Amino acid sequence: MGRSITPKYVVTVTHVNPSVVSTPSVWNCRESGRPTAANLKRWVDLYHESLKPGGVNEHVARAFGAGAWLQSARLMNNADGSRETVAEWFAGRAREVYPSGNTRS
């Protein structure tokens, strides 16, 4: 049997069409970089590219149209169970959330 590993960070998303539901995605720091608002925006941009013709998620865009696009994304600390938000992206802007509760857009 394999082993189970809790990922340190996860991304949860909200689609434009609320009937499109996604499970949390693992944030891989080696592939996506440090968990920052800028890197989360890049991740969202790559997801949106994958919805275009020839992309790996083209079938999702065909099924749900514009509803497959993301309305928001939240990058959360998952390792300690706090689910503390590290960075957020809303259609049109991204912001980092610091432990003190202060934010930077």
N, C-alpha and C positions, 0 to 999 in steps of 0.2 A: 504494500500500500504506500501511496505517496504521502507527502507532508502538506499541511495546511499552513500558509503564511498570511498574516494580516498585512495588507499593504499600508505603507506609512501615510499616503495621501490618496484621496479619491475625488473624482469629479462627478457632480450630479448636475443634470441639465433639465431645463423646461423647454418644451417645444412650443412653437406658435400655435399648433393645433393640440389642445389638451388630450386628445385621444391617442396621441403618439407618446408612448411611455418608454423610457430608457432606464435600465438598471445602472447604478453607479459604475463608473469606469475607473480602473487603476491609473494613477498618475505615475508614470515611469520617469524618474528624474534623469536617467541616462539618455532617454529618447527625447523627453520634453523639456529638460532643463530644470532649474530651481523653481519651486512653486511660487511664482510671482504673477502679478496681473498681466504683465506684458507677455509672459509665456502662456498664460491661460488664453489670452486673446489669439495668440498664434495657433494654439490647439483648436480653438473654435473656428478660426479661418480655415485650417486644414480639414476640419469636419465638414464645413460648408463646401469646400472644394470637392470632397468625396461624394457629395450629393449630385454633382454635375454629371452630364453624360460621360460615360467611360470611367466614372469613379466607383469605388467599392460599395458605396451606399446609394448608387443610382436607383436601385429598386425601391428604396424607401421614398425617394423623391417622386418616383412614378406613382407610388401608392397613395401618398398623402399630399403631393404638390407642395405649395409654399408652407404648408403646415409642418413639414419635416424640418424646416429651419429652426435654429435655436432662438429662444427669447431671452434665456439667461443661462448662466453656468456658474457653479460654485465649487471652488477647490477647497477641500476640507482636510484637516488633520484627522487621520483615522487610527493611528497606531495606539494612542493612549485612551481611545474610546470617547474623547471629549466632543468629537465632530466639530471642533472649532473651525470657523471659516478663516482661511488664509488669504484668499483672493476671490473676487467676484467679477463677473462680466454680465452686463446687460446690453441688449441690442443697442449698439451705438457708443458704449463706453465700458471701461474696465476700471476696477479700483482694488487696491490692496488693503487688507484689514490687518491691523497690528494688534498684538495681545492687549495693549492698553485700551483698545476699542476705537482708537483714532483711525481714520481712513485717509487714503491719498488716491485721488482720481488721476 
